[in-house]
Structure formats: C-alpha cells, structure tokens
Amino acid sequence: MALFQRAAKIFPLLLLHFWVANLVDFAHADPPYPLCSNILNQNSSFQSNLNILLDSLRSNASVSKLYDSSNGNDPDKIYAQYMCLNYVANEDCRTCVTLATDHVRQSCTNNTEAIVWEEYCQLRYSNRRFLGQLDVSGNLGLDNKRNVSNPEHFRPVVNQTVSNLIKKAVFDESANMYATGEASIKDSDRLHALVQCTTDLSSADCNTCLQVALANLSSCCSFSRGARLLSRSCYLRYELYAFYKGETDESSASEQNLGTGKSKKRKILMILIFTIISVLLVVAVLSFFYFCLSKKKGNKKCEIKSLHENFSVVSFLVMNTNCLNVFLTGKNEISIQEVQVHSIGDPSSTMFRHQDFQGIDGLNVGESGFMDLASIQAATNNFSELNKLGQGGFGPVYKGILADGKEVAIKRLSSFSEQGTEEFTNEVLLIMKLQHKNLVRLLGFCIDGEEKLLVYEFMPNSSLDVFLFDPSKRAQLDWRRRINIINGIAKGMLYLHEDSRLRIIHRDLKASNILLNNDMNPKISDFGMARIFASTEGEASTARIVGTYGYMAPEYAMEGLYSTKSDVFSFGVLLLEIITGRRNIGFQKSKNVPNLTTHAWHLWNKGNGKELMDPLLSDSCPLDEFSRCMHIGLLCVQEDAIDRPTMSSVVLMLKSETVTLPQPERPAFSRGRFTGHDSAIPSDGSADGVAISAASPR
C-alpha cells in the first residue's frame, strides 16, 4: 500500500510538470519587454509630470503613429515618445500605447528613464532630451526557437532583403523611414521583412541604426526562422509568414480565416493526444508498482534503479514535448522568445547570443561592445588635450585610462567629417568580425547623439611613422625588428585578403596606420575606408577616391579601380619605406626621379641597390636580405596590377629564400594627397554598412 500512496503523490506532480512544460514556451515569449534605469527620482513633481505626459501620449495615439512631447521644468522635466509600427491601424496603435503606459508605470516606478516594447509599439521616457538623437544602446534581440534547415542559403537572403529595405527606408523620401518586402527562399518558403525608424532621426542616423540592428541580428539569430531587433530608435523584423499588413493583407486574411478552423482542430487533437499520453504514463507507472509488489511476494528486491530509469524516460518525454507543440499547432511564428534582457542602466548592452567579444573590466561594456559616453569621458578626462595622441583622418585620437587602470585608445569622430558617419559605421561593423594578432583589436564603441567613438586596445609605441621618419627614433629599428614588422604586416594583409571569413580591401595601408605594441609588433589599424568583397570578386570601382596618394595604386588614383592588388601596391611602398627610412611622399632626387619607388627601381637596374639602404642599418643588415626585400617591394609597386604578386605570394617570398623572384617592371608614379567626392550615391550594393562590389573571380 505504501507504494501506491507514493504513486498517488507522484502522479499529480508528474502530470503538472508535463502540462506546465508545454505552457512555458508560449508564456515566455509574450510582451511587454521593459527596461528601466537604475536611477530613481521619488520627487512628487517628477511623478506628476510623468503621469500627465503618459496620459498625453495615450490621448494622441488614436490619431498619430509617432508622437513625442515633454512636460515640466528642470530638474523634473520629462521627455517621452511612442512609435507604432506603420502597418498597425490607428485603433490598434491606441490600444498598444495604452498597454505600454500601464506596463511602464507598473515596471518602472520612479525610474528616471524607461522603455517598453509591446507587440505593435514602443514607448520611452527620460529626464534627458533624446528626441532626434540616435540611440542604439540596450538593443533587445528576440529570435524564433525553430532554426532553418538551410542556413547557408537562408542567411544571405535575409541580409540582402533587409539591406534593400534599409536603402528604401533611408533614401526614398516617400517611404517615411519605413519599408516592408518579401523574398523567395528554397522549399517554397517566403521571407517577410520590415524595417522602421523613428521619423525624428536624420536619414544618416536611421541608416546607422538599422545597419547596427542588422549586425545584431546576424550575431544573435543567424539560424532562426524569424527574429526581431528592438532598438530605441528603430525596429527590424523578419519572419516566414506575413506578420505585417500591406501587399500581403488580403492573402494573410484569407490564410488567417482558413487557419482558424485548422487551429481548433489542432487544439482538439492536442488535448486528445495529451490525454492519451497522460493515461499511458499512468498505466506505465502503475504497471511498474504492480511489478514491484509481485516481486516482493516472491521475496525479491525491487531496485530503486528501475524507478530512476522510468523517471528518466518520463523526463525525456517531458523535455521533448516542445516538438509536439510545433507539430500540433503548425506554427512557425509562435516561438519568438527573449534572448537576454539588460537594464537600461547599462546603456552599453545589446542582445547578442553568439558574440565572441568580451567586455573590459572597468568600463561599462555589453557583450556587443557598446560603451557608455560617461565612462569614456571619465577615461579621457573629458577629452583633455593632454590625453590627445594625434589627429586621424576622421577625428582626434585620445588615450584613456579605465577605472581598473587599463589603457585604451579612443578615436573620436569629428563632427566636421563629411563622410564620418559612413566610415564610423563601416569600421565598427567590419573590424569586430576580424580576429588576427596583426590587426588592432576594437574593444568597443559608443554612439550617443553627435558623439561617435571607437575604443581600441592601446598601443604604447604609437605608430610606425613616428619611429621610421624620426632620425633619432629610427635607430631603435634595427634590421631584425624591421623584418619582423614587414612580416607581421604581410601576414595581417594576407588574413584580410584570403584567410578571414570576409575578403577585405583595406584601401589605406600606410606607415601611420601601422601601430606598434610593447614588443614593437605591428598591428594594422584604421578600417574606415575598407571594403568587403565576396569570395568570387576581384576588382571594383568607386566614384569617391580616398586615401593617401603616395600609397595609392595608379589604377585606383586615376580610375577609381581597387582590388587586393591595390593593397599589394600600398604594401610595396610601405616595405620600401621601412628598409630605407624615407618617405615615398616628398621624396624627389630630380625631375626624372620623382619618388622613392622610381629611385629604387633605377638603383636596382644599375645594380646599386645597396645605395638605397638606410645608413643606420649598415651594421645589422645582411646585404642579400636587404636586396631580396627591395626586390619584393619593387614587384609589389609595378604599374600593371596583373604583374603584382598576391599577398600569399609575398608572404612566401619573404619566408623562403629558395623562391625565384621575377624581374620587376617599371613602377607607377605618384605623390601628394588626393581625396575625391561622390558624384552620386554609389551604385554598388552594401551589407553590414560596408560596400560590396562585383567583379572578377577570386
């Protein structure tokens, strides 16, 4: 009898576990998704102003999809805004905003800042003015728990479709920062996607917000059948069903009507099957206890191990009932779930599920690398001139010291930079995907209003040009150290061209973009002008020529054509500068010898290559090694791109003395600095905010 009493206690718990396991997945996905700041304001004036403002939002929600307002006076002034998705009817917008105001009051009592995302709208308020300012901190990524069976085909379709929608939303004025679209996928599926920005943003900020959102989704939800990215300034979503109304409105409605009957049948079937399974479980366990009783009568022990084994089987069935749910409901769309929720008090956080980047101790960093402005200001003593390391192409660079003493280099985008936002977004989205010991490591970044900052690992020895072109410091670069620098740069460029997941054209390789660590090991930096090539592409053109005209290949400087071979040309110039200690730019022996590369070629043909050697190397440099490096440099700077070696060949030639080198042809002529401008929006496509160009096979 004792066994049956135990069974009577176990069965209700077992059945409750079984049923609850099937309900959790549905409940876990439901909105709202609130984020509240850690700062409180319990002043009665603040609460009164907030309540009045929230009521104002509710009253306007039936007539406008986007509304912002403010109420009160400093220090208790409040700013607020809501945004409904454009496809939602006005009445549904009002209902959603009403829910949002109720939820934000319940979840974020007395908080100075808060945001809540509902199914069809978002609402936020703050004690600081945020209207018209881009904010991609604290993004929330939600993904479908069902994965696609063909991610290698699915992901490119998602990226291309969303990228096209971003262009439409940003550049088509009639789109009003909103776009939806469809695309065919294998197995008869159709992708449905939507992008939307708050219309108080500029076009450039809308583009940045959506590009960051797309990058976030690529990190958190690469294999998901559906996902959405919730940001303070924009919204991005894709599914394999028509979740929005628009051109698919009629078909969606018909499918929904058809689906109603099917849904009822599925529910009946689900109840029936669950009931059958429950009965079978009861019978199975009762049979087990009956078996034990019969064993006792035969004076045989009934091992508890059998009970454990039975419960293991039961647990297995319980854990796998999610599959049964999907089969019975027939829903692909039900399984949007939270990936992770971070407090708004950590504005650096973004919802990445699969992200290799690790935050830095002492700085407010989320998994994605977003950092808060206050921490960066503290690290740089509010961008003090004493902390300034130098001036880059798109703004100053500062040294920062974190709370734990860690040193970082912070690149601050100049507000006067014409192409600054594009280069900034480009550099962030690009370099965070690259991992190599000879590439500078991006630790994080910050976008806060007009401030756009990149945070890198600090290189205590500054850049190569500081040593190479300074008569006193150049003495620290003996031959072994210079060879190490040359090899490191070559390996870094080989990684960009051939060994990374992406094929990268740097387009601005020069001495000042080679940073040196404590051991004088080189790290390639400044990817603001880099471009991604597909694996089958080899050459492309651009209307906007940027870079340093002493390092630019002739086909790029004159025709806008760039490829891996244009980077090889820049490497060749840099190699010759390293072994000579002289700049290519500004070097002029005579009218017939306008630059370093031409001078080197003339000396090579005369058999007087030794004259090119840096006098400081005379005691440490073997002549045969110098001649080989000079030879490789001249091969890299040949006028015809076809004649130049690839970086893999360069690495091999530097490594092996047995490789026979061909005779170099005449190098190109170049000097000075040149920056062109786009005459129109580039015609080449983009992905992840970086231009993708079509050309010849890899």
N, C-alpha and C positions, 0 to 999 in steps of 0.2 A: 504493500500500500504506500510505503514511503516513496517509492519510485514514481508512482502515479501522482502523488502530491507534488513532487518536484516537477513532474511534467506539466501539471496544471499551472504552476507558477511560470514555467519557461515559455509555454505556448503564447500567452498574451504578449510577452516582451518580444518574442521572436517575430510574431505577426506584426506588431507595432513597428519593429525595426524594418521589416520588409516593406511595409507601406510607406513609412517616412522616407526611406531611401529613394523611393520613386517620386516623392514630392519635393525634395530638397532642390533638385536641379531646376525645377520650374520657379520656385520662390527666389532662388539665389540671383536670378537674372533680372528681377523686377527693379525698375527705378523707384524712387529717386536715387541719385548719386550726389550727395552733398559733400563739400569740402569747406571747412571752417578754419579761420585763422586761430592762432594760439593767443592772440592779444584780445583782451576784453575791455569793454567800456560800459560800466554799470551806471553811468550818468543818466539820470531820468530824461534830460534833454535829448541825449543821443537816441534813447529808445523811442521817445515820442516822435522825433524826426524820422526815424526808420519806419515806424508804423504808418505814418502819414504817407511816406514815399512809396511803401509797398502797396498801400491802398490805391495810390495814384496809378501805379503800374497795372493793377487789376482792372481799373476802370477804362484804361486805354487799350487793353488787349483785344477788345472786340472790333477795333477799327484799324489797328496797325500791327504788322508782323514784327516790327522793331521799334522800340521806344526807350528813350533814356531821359533821365531827369535828375534833379538834385533838390535837397531840402535842408534848411537850417543854416547856421553860421558857424564859422570856425570857433573852437576846435571840434564842434559836434556836427559839422556838416556831413551829409551823406550823399554819395553819388550811386545811382542804380541804373540798370539796363536789363531788358529782356530781349530775346530773339526767338521767334518761332520759325520753324522750317517753312520755306516758301510754299510748299505744296499743301500745307495744312489749311483748312477752312478757318475763317475768322472766328467762328463759334468754338471750334476745337482749340484754337490759339488761346482764346479767353479761358477756357476750361483748364488748359495746361498751365497758364500763368497763375491762375487761382490756386491750383495744386502746389505750384512752385513756391508761392508766397507762404502758404501754410507750412510746407515742409521746411523752408529756410528758417521760419520762426521757431519751429519745433527743434530743429537740429543745431542751430547756430545762435542760441540765445546770448545776447550781449557781446557777440564777436564783432570786431571792427571790420572784418572782411569775410565774405562768404560767396559761394557759388553753388547752385544746384542744377543738375541736368535732369530733365524729365524726358519722357519718350519723344515729345514733339517740340520741346522748347528748352531754353536755358535762362536762368535768371541770376544776376550777380549784383552785389552792392559792395561799397568800400568807403572808408573815410578819406581816401585819396582820389584825386581825379584820374580816371582811367579812360575816359571817352576819347576815341580817336587814337589811342595808343595800342600798339601791338603787344600782346602778352601770350607767349607760348609756354609759360611755366605751368607746372602742375597738370599737364595733359593726362587725360584718362583714356586708356585703351581697353576696348571690350572686344572679345573675339568669340566666334562660334566654336563650340566644343567639338564639332564634327570637322574633320580635315578632308581636304580634297585628295583624290586618288592620283592626280597627275600634277603635282606642284611645279614641275619643270615647265609645263605649258601654261598652267593657271596664273602663276605669279607675273610673268611678262604681260599677259593680257590685262591683269589688274593695273599694273604700273602704267602701261600705255594708255588705257582707258581713262584712268584718273588724271594722268598728265594732260591729256587732251581736254578734259573737263576744266582743269585748273586754268589752262590757256583761255578757254572760252569765258569762264567766270571773271578772269582778271582783265582781259584785253577787249572783250565785247561789252561796250557800254550798255547795250540794251539788256544784257544778261543780269545786270544789277548784282554782281558778285554771287551768282547762283547758277548752277548748271547740273543737269542730270543726263545720263546717257546709258546706252546698252552696248553689249558686245557679245558675239557668239563664242562659245567655248566648246571643246570637244565633248562628246557624249550627250549632245543635244541640249546642254545647259546654256542659259543666257545670263550674263553678268549684268547687274543693275547697279549703278553707282551715282552718288550725289556729293557735291561739294557746295559749301556756302560760307561766306564771311559776314561778319557784322559790317553793315554798309557805312559805318563811321570811319573805317580804315581807308588808307590810301591803296591804290592798286598794287604798289610795290609791297606794302605790308601784308595785303591779302595773299599775294603770291608767296611771300616768305612763310606765312602761317600755314598755308596748305602744303607747301613743299616739306616743311618740318613735320606736318601731320602724316604725309605720305611716307616719309622716312621712318616715323614712329611705327606706323602700321607694318612696314617691311620688317621691322625688328621684332615686334610683338606677335604678329599674326600671319607669318609667311605662308602657312599651310592651311589656314582657316577658310571654310566655305563662305564665311561672312564676317565682317568686322566693322567697327566704327571707332573713330577717334574724336573724343570730346575735348575741345580746347576753349579757353576763354574768348578767343577772337574768331574762331572758325569751327567748322564741323565737316567731317568726312565720313562717308559710309559706303560700303558695297555689300551686296547680297546676291544670292542666286534665285531670288524671287522679286517681284515688283513691289517693293515696300513703299515707293513714292507714287504719287498720282501725277499724271502728265500725259504723255502719249500712250502709256500703258493703262490709262484709267479704265477704259471700257473692258479690256481683257481681264484686268485684275478683278473688276467687279464680277464678271461672269465666273471667273475661277473661284472667287470667294463664295458665290452662290452655290456652285457645284460642290465646293468643299464643305459647305455646311452639313449637307446630308452625309457626306463621307465621314465628317468629324463625329457625328452622332453614332454612326455605325462603328467607328473605331473605338469610341468610348464604351459602347456596349460590349464590343469584342474584348477590350482591355479588362473590363470588370469581370467578364466571363472567364478569361484566361487567368487573371489574378486569383479568382475564386478557386479555379481548378488547381492551380499551383499550391494555394494555401491548404486545400484539402489533402493534396498529395503529400505535402510536408507533414501535416498532422498524422496521416496514416503511416508515413515512413518512421516518424519518431515513436509513435505508439507501437509499431511493429518491433522496433529496437528494444523498447522496455519489456514487451512481451517475451522477446527472445532472452533477455537477461533473467526474467523471472523463471523461465523454463530451465535455464542453465543452473539457477540456484537450487531448484528442486533436484537436479541431478548432481548436486554438490560440486558444481564447477563455478569458478570465479568469472564474473563478467568484468572484463578490464575496462577501466575508465578511458583507456586509449581509444576504444571504439567510439565512445561518445565524442571525444575530441575530433576524431576523423569525420564523424557525421556533421558536427558543427562547422568543420572546415568546408565541407561540401555546401552546407547551407549558406555560409558566408560568401562563398564563391558565387552562388546563385544571386544573393542579395546585391553584391557589388556589380554584377553584370546586368542588372535589370534596366540600366540606362539604355542599353542596346535594344531591349524590348520596347522601351518607351518610344524610341525613334521609329522602330519598325511599325508599331501600332498606330502612332499618331501621324506618321508620314510627313513629319515636319522637319525641314532643314533649318527653318528660320527661328525656332524657339530657343536655341541654345546660345544666345548672347549672354556672356557672364562677365563679371568683373575679373580683370587680371590682377589688379592691385589698386589700392586707394591710398594716396598720400595726403597729408594735411596741407591746406593752403598756406599754413605757417612755414612750410618748406617749399617756397615757390620755385625751387630748382627742380622739383621732382617731375618726372614724366613716366607714364606707364609703359615700361618696356619689360617684356617677359624674357626674351632671349637677347641679352646685351652683354658683350664682353667687357664694356667699360666699367671700371671700378672707381668709386668716388675717392676723394682725397681727404684724409683726416685733417680737421681744422677748417674746412671750407664747406659751406652748405651746398652739397652736390647730390643730385639724384642719380639714379642708375644711367640716365641718358646723357649726363654731362652738363645739364643746365645748372648754372650757378646764380646766386642772387647778387644784385648790384651792391648791396650794403657790405657784403663780405669782401667784394673786390675793391671797393673804395677804402675799406679799412686796411686791406693788404697793401695798397699802394699809397697810403697816407693821402687819400683823396686825390690821386693822380698828381702827386707833387712833382715839380720839375727836378727835384733831387733824385727821384726814382726813375726818371726818364732814361732809357737805354739808347734810344735813337729814333729815327723817323723812317718808317717804311713807306711803300708805295701808296698805301691807303690809310695811313694814320700813324701816330706815335706808338712806341713800344715801351712799356714800363716794367720795372722789376717789382715784384710783390712778395711779401713775406706773410705766410698764413699764421694762424693762431698757434700752430704747433711748431713753428719755425721753418717749415718747408718753403723753399724759394720757388717762385714761378715767374714766367714772363707773360705779360698781358698786352695783347695787341688791341689798341682802341681805334675803332673805325672813325675816320674823320667825317664830320657832317658835311664837308665841302666836296667829298669824293663823289664824282658824277656817277660812277658805276659801283659805288661802295657796297650797297645792299646786295647786289647780284654776286659780287666777289665774296662777300661775307658768307652768304648762304651757301655758295659753291664750296668754299673752303671747309665749312663745318660738315656739310653732308658728305664731302669727299674724304677728308683726311681721317674721319672717325671710322672709316671702313678699312683703313690701311694699317698694317702692323709689320714693321721691319726695324731692325736695330739701326739702320742708317737713314731713317725718316724721323723727323722730330715728332714727338708724341703730343697730341692735343688732349689736354686734361679736362677741358670743359669750355662752356661759352655762356654768354648772357645776352639776352635781348630784353631791354627794359626801356620802352619809349624810344627816344632818339639814341640811346646808348646801345651800341653793338660791340661786344668784346669777345676776344678769343684768349683762352688761358692755356699756355703751353708749359711743358717742363722747362726749367731754367737751364740755360747753357752758360756756365760761368766764364768760358773763354770767348764769349761773343761770337762773331762771325769770322770766316776765313779771311775776308778782305782786310780786317783790322790788323792781322799779322802779316799777310802776304805783301801788302803795299806800304808797310811801315819799315823804313830802313833798320831801325833798332830792333823791333819785334820780330822781323823776318829771320833773324839769326836763330830764333828758337825752333824754326822749322828746318831741321836737318834733312838729309835725303831719305832716311828711313821713315821719318814722320810724314814727309810729303808723299812718299809712295803709299803709305797706309791711308792717307786722305784720298788719294786718287782711286785706290782700290775700293774704299768704302763708298765713294760717290758712284762709282761704276756699278757696284752691287745694288745700291739703292735704286738707281735708274733701271737696272735690269728687272728688279722687282716690279717697278711701276709698269714697264712695258710688257713683261711676259709672265711674271710669276704671281701677281696678285689676282684676286677674283675679278677685278676690273682692269681694263687696259687704260693707263693714264698717260697723257701727254702733258708734261709739266709746263712748257712754253716760257719759262722764265728762270732757267738754270744759270746761275752766276755766282761769283765768289761771295757776295753779300747775303746770298740765300743758302749758304752752307754754314751751319752752326757747329761749334766745337764744344764737346763736353770736357770734363775734368782731365780725361786722358788724351785729349786732342783728337778724339774720334769724330768723324764728320756725320752730320745729320742734315738731310735735305729739308728745307722749310719753304714756306710761302706758296701755298697751292691755290691762291686766289684766282689765278688765270689758267689753271689746269683744265683739261678736257678729258672726258671719258670716251673711249672708242669701244664699239662692240668687237667681239673676238674675230670677226671676219673683215674688219675695216682697217685701212692702212693710211689713207690720206684724206684731208678735208680742207675746206676753205672757209674764210671768215671775212666779213667786211670791216671788222674792227681789229686793227693790229695793235697789240700792246706788248710791252716788254722793253728790254734794253738793246738798242740797235747795234751794239758791238758784239752781242752774243747771238743775235738772230740769224737764222739761215737765210740765204738770199731769196729763196722761193717764198718764204714767209714774209720777209720785209717788203718785197716788191709786189707779190701777187696774193698774199694772204693765205698761201698753202702751208699747212702744217701736218706733221706726221711724227712718228717715232724718229725718223731721220733728222727732223729739225732739232729735236732734243740731242741727238748724237752730235750735231754741229756745235751746239752750245757746250756740250761736254768737251769737245775737242779744243775749243777756245779756252775753256777753264783749265784743261790739262796743260796747255802751253803756258798759261799764266802762272800756274803752280811751279813748273820746273824752271821758269825764267825769273819769277818775281816781278814781272812787269805787266801792266795793264794792256789789253788789246785796244781799248778806247784811249785816244790821246797819244798813242804811240805813232811817231812818224819820223822815219830816217830821212826820207826825201820824197819827192813827188811820185817816184816810181815804187816807193816802199811806204804805203800809207798806214799800214797797221802791223801788228805783231805777227799775225798769221802769214802775211805775204813775206815779211822779213825772214821768218823761219823757213819758208819754202825756198827762198833764194839761197840761204845758207846751206840748206840740205842739198840742193842741186850742185852747189860748188864744193861739197864735201867738207864744209866748215861748220858743221853743226855744233861743235864744241863752243864756238863763239856765243851761242845763244844761252849757254848755261849761266845761271845765277852765280856770280863770283863767290857768294857765301857758301856755295856747295862744292867748291873745288877740292876740299879736303875729305868730304864724306861721300861724294857721288862717283860710283864707277862709271866710266865713260860709255861702256856698252849698254848699261841700263838706261842712262840718260838718252842715248841715241835711239833706243827702242821706244821709249816714251815719246820722244819727239816725233818719231815715225808714226806711231799710233795717233798722236794728236793731228798730224797732217792728213792722215787718212780720214779722220772724222770731219775735217773742215773743207773737204773737197766741194767744189762748186755744184756739181751734179749730185743730187740726193741719192740716185741709184748707186753711185760709186762708194758711198759711205758705208761702213760696216754697221751691223746691228749691235746693240749693247751686249748681247750674248757673245758675239764675236770679240768685242772689245775686252770683256772680262777674260775670255780665253787667251787672247793675245797678251794681256797683262800678266796672266798666271803662268803661261807656258812659253819658254824661250825657243821651243822647237817649232812653233808655228811660223811658217814663212809669211812674211808681210809683202804685199804688192807695192809697186811704186806709186806714190801719191801723185794725183793730178793737181793742177793749179787751184789754190783756194779761192774762195769768194772774197770780195772787197766790201768792207762795212766799217762804219764808225759813227759816233754820235748817238743821240737818243731820239726815238720816234714813237709817238702814240697817235693812232688813228681813231676815228669815231665811226660808229654805226650810222649808216645812212637810212637804215630801216630796221625793223625787227628782224632778227636772224631767221632765216628760213629753215635752218636745221632744227631737229627735234630736241627735246630735253627730257631727262629723267633724273629725279632727285635733285633738281635745280642745277644740273650740270649739262652743258651742251653735248649731244650725241650726234656724231657726224657720219654720213655714209661715204664709203669709198671702196678701195680695192681690198682683196683678201689679206688676212694677216700673214 
